Amino acid sequence: MTKKESRGDRYMQLHLTKTPKSPTVIEGFPGFGLVGTITTEFLIDHLKCEQIGRCWFENALPTIAIHQGEIIDPISVYYNKKFNIVIVHSITNAQSIEWQAAEVVQEICKATEASEVICIEGVGSPQAEGDRVFYYTSNGNSAKKLTSNGVAPLGEGIIVGVTSAVLMKTIKPTSCIFAETHSNLPDSKAAANVIKLLDNYLGLDVDPAPLIKKAQEFESKLKNIMDQASQAQKQHENKDLRYMG
């Protein structure tokens, strides 16, 4: 499946090589603490997922990361057959493309007839050592299951970015997992708290023992990749400025 959508001067291309039926779709875009990106990266590696898709925006700076000799797409789609999970993983800054990123999630849900969407986000915490996890869900059964795992619903708050756009666009049952983090730096501990919750919620058989160590490895890897991507973007903008001047 290849889909090209036009949104004014923005063009989105989504290419899927497989369309699993009725999966749970988990999305993690870079946000506060990179919690969504670290979480999805860990799940992709731990569950030994296969890549089944990729997406790009034709008006954005073309940027491909290479890590240990392998290409990492800005937005990629992975699948685990055992648990019937589709994971949308992103290393690209979603600022200014939030609606288009949400459209990617929406199109994947339509193509696969997804049973549920799970959005992963980091949220700022006023507590120095806070490590709480909260949820919002539009599904009563999911609420009962999340509450039974000791997670409190988010009573008050403002949701921005890709998750906000997904909530407004999708017609599928949607659950959001919010993990407290203390700065905008990559937070592997907050991601580990999300992964432990997803393990209980979805029954993923995650071994919690190496979790923090693994998450820290992904934190370092992703920070390096995203720093390089940011530097490439700045260099591109500086070239444009010099050309225009």
Buried (B, 14 or more C-beta within 10 A) or exposed (E): BEBEBEEEEBBBBBBBEBBBEEBBBBBBBBBBBBBBBBBBBBBBEBBEBEBBBBBBBEEBBEBEBEEEEEEBBBBBBBBBEEBBBBBBBBBBBBEEBBBBBBBBBBBBBBBBEBBBBBBBBBBEBEEEEBBBBBBBBBBEEBBEBBEEBEBEEBEEEEBEBBBBBBBEBBEBBBBBBBBBBBEEEBBBBBBBBBBBBBBBBBEBEBEEEEBBEBBBBBBEBBBEBBEBBEEBBEEEEEEEEEEEE
